[in-house]
Amino acid sequence: MPSVNGTPGASKAGNRATYEAFVKAIRNAPTVKALADWHKSNVTEIDKLPPDWLDELRVEYADRKADLEKALAA
């Protein structure tokens, strides 16, 4: 039976709330250090996400880090 977004896998449906919370945390990180600290404290849970979500999370992380670094340089 398909789960979230029509993709198979019960674990993916169960991880949706975690994934969304991670995206929100990344987007709301106030500093590069806070972003890095968040990642360190959540690495175990991050690794439990489906591979395609991990890729999306990496993009979110890299984009937020770049935005924060650009704001520091301004």
C-alpha positions as CSV (number, residue, x, y, z in Angstrom):
1,M,0.0,0.0,0.0
2,P,1.5,3.4,-0.9
3,S,2.4,5.8,1.9
4,V,3.2,9.5,1.9
5,N,3.7,11.0,-1.6
6,G,2.6,7.7,-3.2
7,T,5.9,6.0,-2.4
8,P,6.0,2.5,-0.8
9,G,7.3,1.9,2.7
10,A,5.6,2.2,6.0
11,S,8.7,3.6,7.6
12,K,8.6,6.6,5.3
13,A,5.1,7.5,6.4
14,G,6.2,7.3,10.1
15,N,9.2,9.5,9.5
16,R,7.2,12.3,7.8
17,A,6.8,14.4,11.0
18,T,10.4,14.0,11.9
19,Y,11.5,15.1,8.4
20,E,9.2,18.1,8.5
21,A,10.6,19.1,12.0
22,F,14.1,18.8,10.7
23,V,13.4,21.0,7.7
24,K,11.8,23.6,10.0
25,A,14.8,23.4,12.4
26,I,17.2,23.9,9.5
27,R,15.3,26.9,8.0
28,N,15.1,28.5,11.5
29,A,18.7,28.1,12.5
30,P,20.0,31.5,13.5
31,T,23.7,30.9,13.0
32,V,26.1,28.5,11.2
33,K,27.2,27.2,14.6
34,A,23.6,26.6,15.7
35,L,23.0,24.7,12.4
36,A,26.1,22.6,12.9
37,D,25.2,21.9,16.6
38,W,21.7,20.9,15.5
39,H,23.1,18.5,13.0
40,K,25.5,16.9,15.5
41,S,22.7,16.4,18.0
42,N,20.3,14.8,15.4
43,V,22.7,12.8,13.2
44,T,21.3,9.4,14.5
45,E,17.7,10.4,13.7
46,I,18.7,12.0,10.4
47,D,20.3,8.7,9.2
48,K,17.0,6.9,9.8
49,L,15.2,8.9,7.1
50,P,14.6,7.4,3.6
51,P,17.5,8.1,1.1
52,D,15.6,10.6,-1.0
53,W,14.6,12.6,2.0
54,L,18.3,12.6,3.1
55,D,19.2,14.1,-0.2
56,E,16.5,16.8,0.2
57,L,17.7,17.5,3.8
58,R,21.3,17.9,2.6
59,V,20.1,20.5,0.1
60,E,18.1,22.3,2.8
61,Y,21.2,22.3,5.1
62,A,23.6,23.5,2.4
63,D,21.3,26.3,1.3
64,R,20.7,27.5,4.9
65,K,24.4,27.4,5.6
66,A,25.2,29.4,2.5
67,D,22.5,31.9,3.4
68,L,23.9,32.3,6.9
69,E,27.5,32.6,5.6
70,K,26.4,35.2,3.1
71,A,24.6,37.2,5.8
72,L,27.8,37.2,7.9
73,A,29.9,38.5,4.9
74,A,27.4,41.3,4.2
